[in-house]
Amino acid sequence: MTAGLSSLIISILALVIAYLAYVKKGGSIDEMKRKVEELGVSTETLRSKMADILENLEKKVRGEEKKPA
């Protein structure tokens, strides 16, 4: 229990220190929000492409997709 609590406190402190270092180097909240939103879009695109690849792979493994003649 105490190990979990101490790791939570340490991780929160690390997050605060990282944020303070980011702001000190000239980063802004708006820039950070924009980057997070861009990451969300690229993650969604990547997830969609991975789903398509896995669907095609499943068809090939199950033998449902015929090879072109």
DRENMI-89133 format. One line per 4 residues: number of its first residue (from 1); their letters; for each residue x negated, z negated, y of N, C-alpha, C, O. Coordinates in pm, whole numbers, always signed. Each point is the difference from the previous one (the first is absolute). Layout:
% DRENMI-89133
NUM = A = X/Z/Y/X/Z/Y/X/Z/Y/X/Z/Y ~ ...
This chain:
% DRENMI-89133
1 = MTAG = -84/+0/-120/+84/+0/+120/-88/+0/+125/+23/+79/+92 ~ -121/-166/-87/-84/-7/+118/-90/+123/+12/-34/+42/+111 ~ -4/+15/-225/-82/+122/+4/+79/+114/+62/-53/+78/+79 ~ +178/-67/-116/+86/+105/+56/+23/-19/+149/-3/+96/+78
5 = LSSL = +26/-220/-38/+22/-30/+141/-126/+25/+82/+7/+55/+110 ~ -122/-95/-162/-124/+21/+74/-33/+149/+9/-51/+46/+103 ~ +80/+32/-210/-26/+144/+11/+95/+65/+102/-40/+94/+69 ~ +163/-141/-61/+94/+52/+99/-50/-29/+141/+4/+88/+86
9 = IISI = -49/-208/-62/-50/-38/+133/-124/+82/+35/-12/+48/+113 ~ -78/-31/-208/-121/+80/+26/+35/+145/+29/-59/+61/+89 ~ +154/-6/-163/+38/+140/+24/+68/+17/+136/-21/+101/+67 ~ +100/-197/-26/+63/+7/+133/-106/-10/+109/+6/+74/+98
13 = LALV = -102/-163/-115/-108/-10/+97/-81/+129/+7/-39/+43/+108 ~ +13/+19/-223/-74/+126/-2/+78/+109/+72/-59/+82/+72 ~ +190/-80/-90/+84/+97/+68/-4/-19/+151/-11/+97/+75 ~ +19/-220/-29/-5/-30/+144/-136/+38/+58/-7/+58/+108
17 = IAYL = -101/-88/-180/-134/+35/+49/-17/+151/+6/-59/+52/+95 ~ +110/+20/-196/-9/+146/+0/+78/+58/+117/-47/+94/+66 ~ +166/-148/-38/+80/+47/+113/-74/-25/+132/-4/+88/+86 ~ -53/-206/-70/-71/-32/+124/-121/+92/+19/-29/+43/+112
21 = AYVK = -42/-12/-219/-113/+92/+7/+47/+140/+37/-65/+69/+79 ~ +179/-26/-134/+56/+132/+31/+36/+10/+148/-30/+100/+65 ~ +95/-202/-14/+41/+0/+141/-123/-6/+90/-4/+66/+104 ~ -97/-143/-141/-121/-12/+81/-74/+133/+10/-61/+30/+102
25 = KGGS = +68/+50/-209/-67/+131/-1/+81/+107/+73/-44/+114/+8 ~ +159/-148/+44/+76/+95/+81/+126/+52/-65/+66/+88/+56 ~ -30/-139/-170/+123/+44/-66/+121/-62/+67/-9/-105/+63 ~ +122/+172/-76/+124/-52/+59/+108/-9/-107/-10/+61/-106
29 = IDEM = +113/-137/+136/+112/-16/-92/+70/+134/-21/+38/+32/-112 ~ -20/+45/+219/+68/+129/-12/-78/+95/-92/+59/+70/-82 ~ -190/-69/+97/-83/+85/-85/+10/-45/-146/+7/+83/-90 ~ -6/-213/+69/+9/-52/-135/+135/+37/-62/+7/+39/-117
33 = KRKV = +101/-52/+194/+133/+36/-50/+5/+148/-37/+57/+38/-102 ~ -117/+46/+187/-1/+145/-25/-74/+31/-130/+46/+81/-80 ~ -159/-146/+59/-78/+23/-121/+75/-45/-124/-5/+66/-104 ~ +76/-179/+113/+78/-48/-113/+113/+97/-31/+28/+27/-117
37 = EELG = +38/+26/+221/+107/+97/-23/-54/+128/-62/+63/+56/-90 ~ -180/-9/+136/-60/+120/-59/-36/-25/-146/+17/+88/-85 ~ -66/-207/+55/-36/-35/-137/+125/+1/-88/-6/+42/-115 ~ +117/-90/+169/+125/+0/-75/+45/+141/-34/+47/+24/-111
41 = VSTE = -60/+69/+206/+38/+139/-24/-90/+62/-105/+48/+67/-91 ~ -179/-88/+103/-91/+60/-96/+17/-63/-138/-17/+69/-101 ~ +49/-197/+95/+23/-65/-128/+125/+56/-66/+2/+21/-121 ~ +102/+3/+199/+124/+57/-55/-25/+141/-51/+52/+37/-106
45 = TLRS = -130/+43/+178/-33/+136/-44/-80/-6/-131/+27/+76/-93 ~ -123/-164/+87/-82/-16/-120/+86/-44/-118/-18/+50/-111 ~ +108/-142/+134/+89/-47/-107/+86/+113/-53/+19/+13/-121 ~ +33/+69/+211/+83/+113/-39/-79/+101/-83/+48/+48/-103
49 = KMAD = -168/-15/+147/-84/+94/-74/-36/-55/-137/+1/+74/-99 ~ -33/-203/+91/-34/-61/-128/+120/+3/-94/-17/+23/-120 ~ +136/-44/+171/+120/+5/-83/+20/+140/-57/+36/+15/-117 ~ -59/+88/+198/+12/+139/-48/-103/+29/-109/+32/+63/-101
53 = ILEN = -155/-107/+121/-106/+22/-99/+35/-69/-131/-16/+58/-107 ~ +62/-182/+115/+35/-74/-121/+120/+63/-71/+7/-2/-123 ~ +86/+57/+199/+115/+67/-61/-45/+124/-76/+45/+25/-112 ~ -135/+55/+172/-52/+118/-68/-79/-39/-125/+11/+66/-103
57 = LEKK = -90/-171/+113/-78/-48/-114/+92/-46/-113/-26/+27/-117 ~ +133/-96/+153/+95/-45/-101/+61/+119/-74/+15/-3/-122 ~ +22/+108/+196/+57/+120/-62/-100/+64/-96/+39/+45/-108 ~ -165/-40/+146/-102/+61/-86/-23/-85/-126/-15/+54/-109
61 = VRGE = +12/-186/+125/-23/-88/-114/+118/+5/-97/-19/+0/-121 ~ +139/+5/+173/+118/+3/-85/+29/+140/-54/+83/+15/-89 ~ -151/+86/+141/+18/+136/-49/+122/+71/+55/+46/+98/-58 ~ +8/-146/+168/+120/+62/+57/-34/+120/+86/+87/+82/+28
65 = EKKP = -211/-71/+14/-39/+111/+88/-71/+104/-86/-98/-31/-68 ~ +148/+155/+71/-59/+108/-78/-111/+65/+82/+10/+11/+122 ~ -117/+33/-192/-109/+68/+66/+45/+141/+36/+73/+63/-76 ~ -117/-11/+196/+37/+136/+36/-63/+101/-95/-114/-16/-44
69 = A = +192/+121/+12/-50/+104/-94/-85/+102/+68/-49/+93/-65
